[in-house]
Amino acid sequence: MTQGAGQGPEMRTPTVRDFRVPAYVHEAGPYAQSPGPYAQSADVYDQAADPYGGQNPYAQQTPPGEVARPAEEAEGYTPTQRDLPVINRGDTLQVTVDPEAGPVPQPTEGPGPLYVVGDVHGYLDELVAALREKGLIDIEGSWSAGTARLWFLGDFTDRGPDGIGVIDLVMRLSAEAAAAGGYCKALMGNHELLLLGAKRFGDTPVNSGAGTATFQAAWLLNGGQKTDMERLQDHHLQWMSRLDAMEVADGHLLVHSDTTAYLDYGDSTEAVNDTVRETLTRNDADECWDLFRKFTKRFAFRDDGGAQAVHQLLDVYGGSRIVHGHSPIPYLLGDVGSEDGEDSAGPVVEGPHVYADGLAIAMDGGVTMAGKLLVQQLPLDS
């Protein structure tokens, strides 16, 4: 193996705050004090607020006479709207690593425990702290988990301050884990497709089906960071373009997006992975845009019919449970924002969200808002 959205029931009334993206403001974390693998740029990319007039981009009307399709809420990315509204997390989370706390002992022989990591979105300090807490890396940031197996579920860049630093860390840990008899691997997220498209195609118009679109405009709209683009090198592009889209590990079907759109690309994990890589190799802007649009679909497993949608994927690709990122848990819970004002912190995310009759595990804790970057050992009890 090469490594490298019908209408569901409304769960709450959207507020303007749900659809506002304030300027990103990032404080330097503990790993940014001196040059090194975790150094962060001081540059900040500001995005203007865009409340959309209070319209929910995922609330779609079912045509008269048609039955609602609860298994897939979002029909795909609309180029005039953000992939998902982001609530500013306020940079209130202080990331600390206790130098006295030793890593959790990990096996040195035989297959080690299986871990998954949710969306990182450039929050390198939070990632380092979470990996350290699980004993996967040491205080120096080196692999310390022996034969443990680690899967990242995609979306390494955009919105946060140091997406390239995240990619560099994952690439390095991949080599260190392999040398220790374990592995560290990664899946393709929609933001990897977005960054690849922005770099390759820039302002080249694509057939979006919803007006004129370009990868560059979509990347900026969805949190693209200027510093990431400036630091993006060929080896980063090659690594991203070779990532798998899905994998089965210990009976878990690992994917980035909570969508059934994977079925459009093959009837086995190998076929899907090959099709995605071949699409990127052909370097056709319209083909790549369609791939990005489909991987941006979400909420297929959330409401009535969600378990059935999970079964569609498991029956084809294998596994007894699906593990995904992409849709932040606060949105899956329908509990983002507040009617009481701008200062509400929203739901507290402490761990993965198990839903769809226990068949789906959501791993995006919403680190870009008031949530948490999740690292979880599998299997996970319901």
DRENDO-1510 file (C-alpha; in Angstrom, 1 decimal, always signed):
<recs>
REC; n; res; u; v; w
REC; 1; MET; +0.0; +0.0; +0.0 .
REC; 2; THR; +1.3; +3.4; -0.9 .
REC; 3; GLN; +1.6; +5.7; +2.1 .
REC; 4; GLY; +2.1; +8.7; +1.8 .
REC; 5; ALA; -24.8; +16.2; +2.0 .
REC; 6; GLY; -31.8; +15.0; +2.0 .
REC; 7; GLN; -32.8; +17.1; +4.7 .
REC; 8; GLY; -32.6; +16.0; +8.3 .
REC; 9; PRO; -34.4; +17.5; +11.2 .
REC; 10; GLU; -33.3; +20.9; +12.3 .
REC; 11; MET; -31.6; +20.5; +15.7 .
REC; 12; ARG; -31.4; +24.1; +16.7 .
REC; 13; THR; -32.1; +27.6; +15.3 .
REC; 14; PRO; -28.9; +29.0; +13.7 .
REC; 15; THR; -27.6; +32.3; +15.0 .
REC; 16; VAL; -25.4; +34.9; +13.2 .
REC; 17; ARG; -22.6; +33.7; +15.5 .
REC; 18; ASP; -22.7; +30.2; +13.8 .
REC; 19; PHE; -21.7; +31.7; +10.5 .
REC; 20; ARG; -19.2; +34.3; +11.5 .
REC; 21; VAL; -15.6; +33.7; +11.0 .
REC; 22; PRO; -13.6; +36.3; +13.0 .
REC; 23; ALA; -10.0; +37.1; +12.3 .
REC; 24; TYR; -7.7; +34.4; +13.4 .
REC; 25; VAL; -5.4; +35.4; +16.3 .
REC; 26; HIS; -2.8; +32.9; +17.5 .
REC; 27; GLU; -0.5; +33.1; +20.4 .
REC; 28; ALA; +2.8; +31.4; +20.2 .
REC; 29; GLY; +2.8; +28.2; +22.2 .
REC; 30; PRO; +5.5; +26.4; +24.2 .
REC; 31; TYR; +7.2; +24.9; +21.2 .
REC; 32; ALA; +7.5; +28.3; +19.4 .
REC; 33; GLN; +10.2; +29.8; +21.7 .
REC; 34; SER; +13.1; +28.8; +19.5 .
REC; 35; PRO; +13.7; +27.6; +15.9 .
REC; 36; GLY; +13.0; +23.9; +15.5 .
REC; 37; PRO; +10.4; +21.4; +14.3 .
REC; 38; TYR; +7.6; +23.1; +16.2 .
REC; 39; ALA; +8.5; +26.8; +15.5 .
REC; 40; GLN; +5.5; +28.8; +14.4 .
REC; 41; SER; +5.3; +31.8; +12.2 .
REC; 42; ALA; +4.2; +35.1; +13.7 .
REC; 43; ASP; +2.3; +36.0; +10.6 .
REC; 44; VAL; -1.5; +36.0; +10.9 .
REC; 45; TYR; -4.0; +35.6; +8.1 .
REC; 46; ASP; -7.2; +37.5; +8.7 .
REC; 47; GLN; -10.6; +36.4; +7.4 .
REC; 48; ALA; -13.5; +38.9; +7.2 .
REC; 49; ALA; -16.7; +38.1; +9.0 .
REC; 50; ASP; -19.5; +36.9; +6.7 .
REC; 51; PRO; -22.7; +36.1; +8.5 .
REC; 52; TYR; -24.6; +34.9; +5.3 .
REC; 53; GLY; -27.7; +36.7; +6.5 .
REC; 54; GLY; -28.3; +34.0; +9.1 .
REC; 55; GLN; -28.9; +31.3; +6.4 .
REC; 56; ASN; -27.8; +27.8; +7.3 .
REC; 57; PRO; -25.7; +26.5; +4.3 .
REC; 58; TYR; -26.7; +22.9; +5.2 .
REC; 59; ALA; -30.4; +23.5; +5.6 .
REC; 60; GLN; -31.9; +22.3; +2.3 .
REC; 61; GLN; -35.5; +22.0; +1.3 .
REC; 62; THR; -36.9; +18.8; +0.0 .
REC; 63; PRO; -38.7; +19.3; -3.3 .
REC; 64; PRO; -42.5; +18.6; -3.1 .
REC; 65; GLY; -43.4; +15.0; -3.6 .
REC; 66; GLU; -39.9; +13.8; -2.8 .
REC; 67; VAL; -38.8; +11.9; +0.3 .
REC; 68; ALA; -36.1; +13.5; +2.4 .
REC; 69; ARG; -32.8; +11.8; +2.3 .
REC; 70; PRO; -31.6; +11.9; +5.9 .
REC; 71; ALA; -28.5; +9.9; +5.2 .
REC; 72; GLU; -26.7; +12.8; +3.4 .
REC; 73; GLU; -27.5; +16.4; +4.4 .
REC; 74; ALA; -24.9; +18.4; +2.5 .
REC; 75; GLU; -24.9; +18.0; -1.3 .
REC; 76; GLY; -21.3; +19.1; -1.5 .
REC; 77; TYR; -19.2; +22.2; -1.3 .
REC; 78; THR; -20.8; +25.5; -2.6 .
REC; 79; PRO; -18.0; +27.8; -3.7 .
REC; 80; THR; -19.7; +31.0; -2.3 .
REC; 81; GLN; -19.9; +29.5; +1.2 .
REC; 82; ARG; -17.4; +28.1; +3.6 .
REC; 83; ASP; -17.2; +24.4; +3.9 .
REC; 84; LEU; -18.2; +24.7; +7.6 .
REC; 85; PRO; -18.7; +27.9; +9.6 .
REC; 86; VAL; -16.0; +28.2; +12.2 .
REC; 87; ILE; -16.5; +29.6; +15.7 .
REC; 88; ASN; -13.4; +31.4; +16.8 .
REC; 89; ARG; -11.9; +29.4; +19.6 .
REC; 90; GLY; -10.5; +32.6; +21.2 .
REC; 91; ASP; -7.1; +31.1; +21.8 .
REC; 92; THR; -8.1; +30.5; +25.4 .
REC; 93; LEU; -6.6; +27.0; +25.5 .
REC; 94; GLN; -3.2; +27.0; +27.2 .
REC; 95; VAL; -1.2; +24.1; +25.9 .
REC; 96; THR; +1.2; +22.7; +28.5 .
REC; 97; VAL; +3.3; +19.6; +28.6 .
REC; 98; ASP; +4.4; +18.5; +32.1 .
REC; 99; PRO; +8.1; +17.6; +31.8 .
REC; 100; GLU; +7.9; +15.4; +34.9 .
REC; 101; ALA; +5.1; +13.3; +33.5 .
REC; 102; GLY; +6.7; +10.3; +31.7 .
REC; 103; PRO; +5.1; +8.7; +28.7 .
REC; 104; VAL; +2.8; +5.8; +29.0 .
REC; 105; PRO; +4.8; +2.6; +28.5 .
REC; 106; GLN; +4.3; +1.1; +25.1 .
REC; 107; PRO; +5.0; -2.4; +23.9 .
REC; 108; THR; +8.3; -3.0; +22.0 .
REC; 109; GLU; +7.3; -6.3; +20.3 .
REC; 110; GLY; +4.3; -7.5; +18.4 .
REC; 111; PRO; +1.5; -5.3; +17.0 .
REC; 112; GLY; +1.0; -2.4; +19.4 .
REC; 113; PRO; -2.2; -0.5; +20.2 .
REC; 114; LEU; -4.1; +1.3; +17.5 .
REC; 115; TYR; -4.7; +5.1; +17.9 .
REC; 116; VAL; -6.5; +7.6; +15.7 .
REC; 117; VAL; -6.1; +11.4; +15.6 .
REC; 118; GLY; -8.9; +13.8; +14.5 .
REC; 119; ASP; -8.6; +17.0; +12.5 .
REC; 120; VAL; -5.6; +19.1; +13.4 .
REC; 121; HIS; -6.0; +22.1; +11.2 .
REC; 122; GLY; -2.6; +23.6; +11.9 .
REC; 123; TYR; -2.8; +23.5; +15.7 .
REC; 124; LEU; +0.7; +22.1; +16.2 .
REC; 125; ASP; +1.1; +22.8; +19.9 .
REC; 126; GLU; -2.3; +21.1; +20.7 .
REC; 127; LEU; -1.2; +18.1; +18.6 .
REC; 128; VAL; +2.1; +17.8; +20.4 .
REC; 129; ALA; +0.4; +18.0; +23.8 .
REC; 130; ALA; -2.2; +15.4; +22.9 .
REC; 131; LEU; +0.3; +12.9; +21.5 .
REC; 132; ARG; +2.5; +13.5; +24.5 .
REC; 133; GLU; -0.4; +12.8; +26.9 .
REC; 134; LYS; -1.0; +9.5; +25.2 .
REC; 135; GLY; +2.6; +8.5; +25.4 .
REC; 136; LEU; +3.1; +8.5; +21.7 .
REC; 137; ILE; +5.9; +11.0; +21.7 .
REC; 138; ASP; +8.4; +12.1; +24.4 .
REC; 139; ILE; +9.1; +15.5; +25.7 .
REC; 140; GLU; +11.4; +16.2; +22.8 .
REC; 141; GLY; +8.7; +15.3; +20.3 .
REC; 142; SER; +10.2; +12.0; +19.2 .
REC; 143; TRP; +8.3; +8.8; +18.7 .
REC; 144; SER; +8.2; +6.9; +22.0 .
REC; 145; ALA; +5.4; +4.4; +21.4 .
REC; 146; GLY; +7.4; +1.4; +20.2 .
REC; 147; THR; +5.2; -0.8; +18.0 .
REC; 148; ALA; +2.0; +1.3; +18.4 .
REC; 149; ARG; +0.0; +2.1; +15.3 .
REC; 150; LEU; -1.2; +5.7; +14.7 .
REC; 151; TRP; -3.6; +6.9; +12.0 .
REC; 152; PHE; -4.2; +10.6; +11.3 .
REC; 153; LEU; -7.7; +11.1; +9.7 .
REC; 154; GLY; -6.7; +14.1; +7.6 .
REC; 155; ASP; -7.1; +17.9; +7.5 .
REC; 156; PHE; -3.6; +18.9; +8.7 .
REC; 157; THR; -3.7; +22.5; +7.4 .
REC; 158; ASP; -5.9; +25.6; +7.2 .
REC; 159; ARG; -7.5; +27.7; +9.9 .
REC; 160; GLY; -4.7; +27.1; +12.4 .
REC; 161; PRO; -1.3; +28.7; +12.5 .
REC; 162; ASP; +1.1; +26.0; +11.4 .
REC; 163; GLY; -0.2; +23.5; +9.0 .
REC; 164; ILE; +3.2; +22.9; +7.4 .
REC; 165; GLY; +4.7; +22.3; +10.8 .
REC; 166; VAL; +2.0; +19.6; +11.4 .
REC; 167; ILE; +2.8; +17.9; +8.1 .
REC; 168; ASP; +6.5; +18.0; +8.9 .
REC; 169; LEU; +5.9; +16.4; +12.3 .
REC; 170; VAL; +3.7; +13.6; +10.9 .
REC; 171; MET; +6.2; +12.8; +8.2 .
REC; 172; ARG; +9.0; +12.6; +10.7 .
REC; 173; LEU; +7.0; +10.5; +13.1 .
REC; 174; SER; +6.2; +8.1; +10.2 .
REC; 175; ALA; +9.9; +7.4; +9.8 .
REC; 176; GLU; +10.6; +7.1; +13.5 .
REC; 177; ALA; +7.6; +4.8; +14.1 .
REC; 178; ALA; +8.6; +2.5; +11.3 .
REC; 179; ALA; +12.1; +2.3; +12.7 .
REC; 180; ALA; +10.6; +1.2; +16.1 .
REC; 181; GLY; +8.4; -1.5; +14.5 .
REC; 182; GLY; +5.2; +0.5; +14.6 .
REC; 183; TYR; +3.7; +2.9; +12.2 .
REC; 184; CYS; +2.3; +6.4; +11.8 .
REC; 185; LYS; +0.1; +6.8; +8.7 .
REC; 186; ALA; -2.3; +9.4; +7.4 .
REC; 187; LEU; -5.5; +9.7; +5.3 .
REC; 188; MET; -6.4; +12.3; +2.7 .
REC; 189; GLY; -8.7; +15.0; +4.0 .
REC; 190; ASN; -10.7; +17.5; +2.0 .
REC; 191; HIS; -8.3; +20.3; +3.1 .
REC; 192; GLU; -5.4; +18.4; +1.6 .
REC; 193; LEU; -7.3; +18.3; -1.7 .
REC; 194; LEU; -8.0; +22.0; -1.2 .
REC; 195; LEU; -4.4; +23.0; -0.6 .
REC; 196; LEU; -3.2; +20.8; -3.5 .
REC; 197; GLY; -5.7; +22.4; -5.7 .
REC; 198; ALA; -4.8; +26.0; -4.6 .
REC; 199; LYS; -1.2; +25.3; -5.3 .
REC; 200; ARG; -1.6; +23.5; -8.6 .
REC; 201; PHE; -4.5; +25.4; -10.2 .
REC; 202; GLY; -4.6; +28.8; -8.4 .
REC; 203; ASP; -7.3; +31.0; -10.0 .
REC; 204; THR; -8.1; +28.6; -12.9 .
REC; 205; PRO; -11.9; +28.5; -13.2 .
REC; 206; VAL; -13.5; +25.1; -12.5 .
REC; 207; ASN; -16.9; +23.7; -13.3 .
REC; 208; SER; -18.4; +23.9; -9.8 .
REC; 209; GLY; -22.1; +23.5; -10.7 .
REC; 210; ALA; -22.9; +26.5; -8.4 .
REC; 211; GLY; -21.3; +29.4; -10.1 .
REC; 212; THR; -17.8; +30.4; -11.0 .
REC; 213; ALA; -15.2; +28.8; -8.6 .
REC; 214; THR; -11.5; +28.5; -8.2 .
REC; 215; PHE; -9.4; +26.5; -5.8 .
REC; 216; GLN; -7.6; +29.6; -4.7 .
REC; 217; ALA; -10.8; +31.4; -3.7 .
REC; 218; ALA; -12.1; +28.3; -1.9 .
REC; 219; TRP; -8.9; +27.8; -0.1 .
REC; 220; LEU; -8.9; +31.4; +1.2 .
REC; 221; LEU; -12.5; +31.2; +2.1 .
REC; 222; ASN; -11.9; +28.1; +4.1 .
REC; 223; GLY; -9.1; +29.3; +6.3 .
REC; 224; GLY; -6.1; +29.0; +4.0 .
REC; 225; GLN; -3.0; +30.4; +5.7 .
REC; 226; LYS; -0.5; +32.5; +3.7 .
REC; 227; THR; +2.4; +31.2; +5.7 .
REC; 228; ASP; +1.5; +27.6; +4.8 .
REC; 229; MET; +1.5; +28.4; +1.1 .
REC; 230; GLU; +4.8; +30.2; +1.4 .
REC; 231; ARG; +6.4; +27.3; +3.2 .
REC; 232; LEU; +4.8; +24.6; +1.0 .
REC; 233; GLN; +7.5; +22.5; -0.8 .
REC; 234; ASP; +7.5; +19.8; -3.4 .
REC; 235; HIS; +8.0; +17.0; -0.8 .
REC; 236; HIS; +4.9; +18.2; +1.1 .
REC; 237; LEU; +2.9; +18.2; -2.2 .
REC; 238; GLN; +4.1; +14.7; -3.1 .
REC; 239; TRP; +3.3; +13.4; +0.4 .
REC; 240; MET; -0.2; +14.8; +0.3 .
REC; 241; SER; -1.0; +13.6; -3.2 .
REC; 242; ARG; +0.0; +10.0; -2.2 .
REC; 243; LEU; -2.2; +9.7; +0.9 .
REC; 244; ASP; -4.8; +7.0; +1.0 .
REC; 245; ALA; -8.5; +7.9; +1.3 .
REC; 246; MET; -9.6; +5.0; +3.5 .
REC; 247; GLU; -8.2; +2.0; +5.3 .
REC; 248; VAL; -9.5; -0.8; +7.5 .
REC; 249; ALA; -7.6; -1.4; +10.7 .
REC; 250; ASP; -8.6; -3.9; +13.5 .
REC; 251; GLY; -12.2; -3.9; +12.2 .
REC; 252; HIS; -12.5; -0.1; +12.0 .
REC; 253; LEU; -13.1; +1.5; +8.6 .
REC; 254; LEU; -11.1; +4.7; +8.8 .
REC; 255; VAL; -12.1; +7.6; +6.6 .
REC; 256; HIS; -11.9; +11.4; +6.8 .
REC; 257; SER; -15.4; +12.5; +5.8 .
REC; 258; ASP; -18.7; +11.4; +7.1 .
REC; 259; THR; -20.1; +10.8; +3.7 .
REC; 260; THR; -21.1; +7.9; +1.4 .
REC; 261; ALA; -19.4; +9.7; -1.6 .
REC; 262; TYR; -16.5; +7.2; -1.3 .
REC; 263; LEU; -18.8; +4.7; -3.1 .
REC; 264; ASP; -18.4; +6.8; -6.3 .
REC; 265; TYR; -14.7; +5.9; -6.4 .
REC; 266; GLY; -14.5; +2.1; -6.1 .
REC; 267; ASP; -15.9; -1.0; -4.5 .
REC; 268; SER; -12.8; -1.7; -2.3 .
REC; 269; THR; -10.5; +0.3; -0.2 .
REC; 270; GLU; -7.7; -0.4; -2.7 .
REC; 271; ALA; -9.8; +0.7; -5.6 .
REC; 272; VAL; -10.9; +4.0; -3.9 .
REC; 273; ASN; -7.3; +4.8; -3.0 .
REC; 274; ASP; -6.0; +4.0; -6.5 .
REC; 275; THR; -8.8; +6.1; -8.1 .
REC; 276; VAL; -8.1; +9.1; -5.9 .
REC; 277; ARG; -4.4; +9.0; -6.6 .
REC; 278; GLU; -5.0; +8.6; -10.3 .
REC; 279; THR; -7.3; +11.5; -10.3 .
REC; 280; LEU; -4.7; +13.7; -8.7 .
REC; 281; THR; -2.0; +12.4; -11.1 .
REC; 282; ARG; -4.1; +13.4; -14.2 .
REC; 283; ASN; -3.9; +17.0; -12.8 .
REC; 284; ASP; -7.3; +18.0; -14.4 .
REC; 285; ALA; -8.7; +21.0; -12.5 .
REC; 286; ASP; -12.4; +20.0; -13.0 .
REC; 287; GLU; -11.7; +16.4; -11.9 .
REC; 288; CYS; -9.8; +17.5; -8.8 .
REC; 289; TRP; -12.6; +20.0; -7.9 .
REC; 290; ASP; -15.2; +17.3; -8.2 .
REC; 291; LEU; -13.1; +15.1; -5.9 .
REC; 292; PHE; -12.7; +17.9; -3.4 .
REC; 293; ARG; -16.5; +18.7; -3.5 .
REC; 294; LYS; -17.5; +15.1; -2.8 .
REC; 295; PHE; -15.0; +14.7; +0.0 .
REC; 296; THR; -16.5; +17.9; +1.6 .
REC; 297; LYS; -19.9; +16.3; +2.0 .
REC; 298; ARG; -20.9; +15.6; +5.6 .
REC; 299; PHE; -23.5; +14.5; +8.1 .
REC; 300; ALA; -24.4; +11.3; +6.3 .
REC; 301; PHE; -24.5; +9.3; +9.5 .
REC; 302; ARG; -26.1; +11.9; +11.8 .
REC; 303; ASP; -29.9; +11.6; +11.6 .
REC; 304; ASP; -32.6; +9.2; +10.7 .
REC; 305; GLY; -31.0; +6.7; +8.2 .
REC; 306; GLY; -27.5; +7.4; +9.5 .
REC; 307; ALA; -26.9; +3.8; +10.6 .
REC; 308; GLN; -28.1; +2.6; +7.2 .
REC; 309; ALA; -25.6; +4.9; +5.5 .
REC; 310; VAL; -22.8; +3.5; +7.7 .
REC; 311; HIS; -23.8; +0.0; +6.7 .
REC; 312; GLN; -23.6; +1.0; +3.1 .
REC; 313; LEU; -19.9; +1.6; +3.5 .
REC; 314; LEU; -19.2; -1.2; +5.9 .
REC; 315; ASP; -20.9; -3.7; +3.6 .
REC; 316; VAL; -18.7; -2.7; +0.7 .
REC; 317; TYR; -15.3; -1.9; +2.3 .
REC; 318; GLY; -15.4; -4.1; +5.4 .
REC; 319; GLY; -15.1; -3.4; +9.1 .
REC; 320; SER; -17.7; -3.3; +11.8 .
REC; 321; ARG; -17.5; +0.4; +12.7 .
REC; 322; ILE; -16.6; +3.6; +10.9 .
REC; 323; VAL; -14.2; +6.2; +12.4 .
REC; 324; HIS; -14.1; +9.6; +10.8 .
REC; 325; GLY; -13.1; +13.2; +11.2 .
REC; 326; HIS; -14.3; +16.2; +9.1 .
REC; 327; SER; -17.5; +17.2; +10.9 .
REC; 328; PRO; -16.8; +18.8; +14.3 .
REC; 329; ILE; -18.6; +17.0; +17.2 .
REC; 330; PRO; -20.3; +20.3; +18.3 .
REC; 331; TYR; -22.0; +20.4; +14.9 .
REC; 332; LEU; -22.9; +16.7; +15.0 .
REC; 333; LEU; -24.6; +17.4; +18.3 .
REC; 334; GLY; -26.4; +20.5; +16.9 .
REC; 335; ASP; -25.1; +22.5; +19.8 .
REC; 336; VAL; -22.8; +25.2; +18.3 .
REC; 337; GLY; -23.2; +28.9; +19.2 .
REC; 338; SER; -25.5; +30.5; +21.6 .
REC; 339; GLU; -28.7; +32.5; +21.5 .
REC; 340; ASP; -27.5; +34.4; +24.6 .
REC; 341; GLY; -24.5; +36.2; +23.1 .
REC; 342; GLU; -21.0; +36.0; +21.7 .
REC; 343; ASP; -19.2; +34.8; +24.8 .
REC; 344; SER; -20.8; +31.4; +25.2 .
REC; 345; ALA; -18.1; +28.8; +24.9 .
REC; 346; GLY; -20.4; +26.2; +23.3 .
REC; 347; PRO; -20.3; +22.5; +24.2 .
REC; 348; VAL; -17.4; +21.0; +26.0 .
REC; 349; VAL; -15.8; +18.2; +24.0 .
REC; 350; GLU; -14.0; +15.7; +26.1 .
REC; 351; GLY; -13.7; +12.7; +23.8 .
REC; 352; PRO; -15.0; +11.1; +20.6 .
REC; 353; HIS; -18.7; +11.0; +19.8 .
REC; 354; VAL; -20.2; +7.5; +19.3 .
REC; 355; TYR; -23.5; +7.7; +17.3 .
REC; 356; ALA; -25.5; +6.0; +14.5 .
REC; 357; ASP; -26.5; +3.1; +16.7 .
REC; 358; GLY; -23.0; +2.8; +17.9 .
REC; 359; LEU; -21.6; +2.2; +14.4 .
REC; 360; ALA; -19.9; +5.6; +13.9 .
REC; 361; ILE; -17.2; +7.3; +15.9 .
REC; 362; ALA; -16.6; +11.0; +15.3 .
REC; 363; MET; -13.1; +12.2; +16.0 .
REC; 364; ASP; -13.1; +15.9; +15.1 .
REC; 365; GLY; -13.3; +17.6; +18.5 .
REC; 366; GLY; -13.5; +21.0; +17.0 .
REC; 367; VAL; -10.0; +22.3; +17.8 .
REC; 368; THR; -10.7; +25.4; +15.6 .
REC; 369; MET; -13.5; +26.5; +17.9 .
REC; 370; ALA; -14.0; +25.7; +21.6 .
REC; 371; GLY; -13.3; +22.0; +21.2 .
REC; 372; LYS; -10.4; +19.7; +21.7 .
REC; 373; LEU; -7.8; +17.9; +19.5 .
REC; 374; LEU; -8.6; +14.3; +20.0 .
REC; 375; VAL; -6.2; +11.3; +20.1 .
REC; 376; GLN; -8.0; +8.1; +20.9 .
REC; 377; GLN; -7.0; +4.5; +21.3 .
REC; 378; LEU; -9.3; +1.9; +19.6 .
REC; 379; PRO; -11.4; +0.0; +20.2 .
REC; 380; LEU; -13.7; +2.5; +21.9 .
REC; 381; ASP; -16.7; +1.3; +24.0 .
REC; 382; SER; -20.1; +2.7; +23.1 .
</recs>
